[in-house]
């Protein structure tokens, strides 16, 4: 079970770091999607910071379980919000993207060793 935890945590951390970097770089397609979802462009940096902190926290959870649990819970809440924003914008074809990140965060939380 610990191996599963490590694999899920690393996947969660790496994917969220990549997403945060894309936010920091203000990639054009992200700006377009945020406009479609009704998210102000001024929020993108803060959203990237939240992803980066969550990713680093989940990875730190490999050494300090409480940090990993808190970070994974934070990412779960973050991506629930992302799913809601995409659904509220009625952009249903985009739902798989935040849902995948949500499932990774849930997996990091669910596989945390006892």
C-alpha positions as CSV (number, residue, x, y, z in Angstrom):
1,X,0.0,0.0,0.0
2,X,2.9,2.4,0.7
3,X,4.1,2.0,-2.9
4,X,0.7,3.0,-4.2
5,X,0.7,6.0,-1.9
6,X,4.1,7.1,-3.2
7,X,3.1,6.7,-6.8
8,X,-0.2,8.6,-6.3
9,X,1.5,11.4,-4.3
10,X,4.3,11.8,-6.9
11,X,1.8,11.9,-9.7
12,X,-0.3,14.5,-7.8
13,X,2.7,16.6,-7.0
14,X,4.2,16.6,-10.5
15,X,0.9,17.3,-12.2
16,X,0.1,20.2,-9.9
17,X,3.6,21.7,-10.2
18,X,3.2,21.5,-14.0
19,X,-0.2,23.2,-13.8
20,X,1.1,25.9,-11.5
21,X,4.0,26.6,-13.9
22,X,1.5,27.0,-16.7
23,X,-0.5,29.4,-14.6
24,X,2.6,31.5,-13.7
25,X,3.5,31.6,-17.4
26,X,0.0,32.8,-18.2
27,X,-0.3,30.4,-21.1
28,X,-2.7,31.7,-23.7
29,X,-5.1,28.7,-23.7
30,X,-5.3,28.9,-19.9
31,X,-6.3,32.6,-20.1
32,X,-8.9,31.7,-22.7
33,X,-10.3,28.9,-20.6
34,X,-10.4,31.1,-17.5
35,X,-12.4,33.7,-19.5
36,X,-14.9,31.1,-20.6
37,X,-15.3,29.9,-17.0
38,X,-15.8,33.4,-15.7
39,X,-12.6,33.4,-13.6
40,X,-10.9,36.8,-13.6
41,X,-7.3,36.8,-15.0
42,X,-6.2,38.6,-11.8
43,X,-6.8,35.3,-9.9
44,X,-4.5,33.1,-12.1
45,X,-1.3,33.9,-10.1
46,X,-3.0,33.1,-6.8
47,X,-4.5,29.9,-8.2
48,X,-1.1,28.9,-9.4
49,X,0.3,29.5,-5.9
50,X,-2.4,27.4,-4.4
51,X,-1.5,24.5,-6.8
52,X,2.2,24.9,-6.1
53,X,1.8,25.0,-2.4
54,X,-0.6,22.0,-2.5
55,X,1.9,20.0,-4.7
56,X,4.8,20.8,-2.4
57,X,2.8,19.9,0.6
58,X,1.6,16.6,-0.8
59,X,5.2,15.7,-1.6
60,X,6.4,16.9,1.9
61,X,3.8,14.4,3.2
62,X,6.1,11.6,2.2
63,X,8.2,12.8,5.2
64,X,5.6,14.4,7.5
65,X,2.2,12.8,7.2
66,X,0.2,15.6,8.7
67,X,1.5,18.1,6.1
68,X,0.6,15.7,3.3
69,X,-2.9,15.2,4.7
70,X,-3.5,18.9,5.0
71,X,-2.2,19.6,1.5
72,X,-4.2,16.8,-0.1
73,X,-7.4,18.0,1.7
74,X,-6.6,21.5,0.4
75,X,-6.2,20.3,-3.2
76,X,-9.4,18.3,-2.9
77,X,-11.3,21.5,-1.9
78,X,-9.5,23.5,-4.6
79,X,-10.4,21.0,-7.4
80,X,-14.0,20.7,-6.2
81,X,-14.2,24.4,-6.7
82,X,-12.6,24.0,-10.2
83,X,-15.1,21.3,-11.2
84,X,-18.0,23.6,-10.0
85,X,-16.6,26.6,-11.9
86,X,-16.4,24.5,-15.1
87,X,-19.8,23.0,-14.7
88,X,-21.3,26.4,-13.8
89,X,-19.9,27.7,-17.1
90,X,-21.6,24.8,-18.8
91,X,-18.3,23.8,-20.4
92,X,-19.0,20.1,-19.9
93,X,-16.3,18.9,-22.4
94,X,-13.7,20.4,-20.0
95,X,-14.9,18.6,-16.9
96,X,-12.4,15.7,-17.2
97,X,-9.4,18.0,-16.7
98,X,-10.2,19.3,-13.2
99,X,-11.8,16.0,-12.4
100,X,-8.5,14.2,-13.0
101,X,-6.7,16.5,-10.7
102,X,-9.5,16.1,-8.1
103,X,-9.1,12.3,-8.3
104,X,-5.4,12.5,-7.9
105,X,-5.9,14.7,-4.8
106,X,-8.5,12.3,-3.4
107,X,-6.2,9.4,-4.1
108,X,-3.3,11.1,-2.2
109,X,-5.6,11.6,0.7
110,X,-7.2,8.1,0.6
111,X,-3.9,6.2,0.3
112,X,-2.2,8.0,3.2
113,X,-0.8,5.3,5.5
114,X,-2.5,5.0,8.8
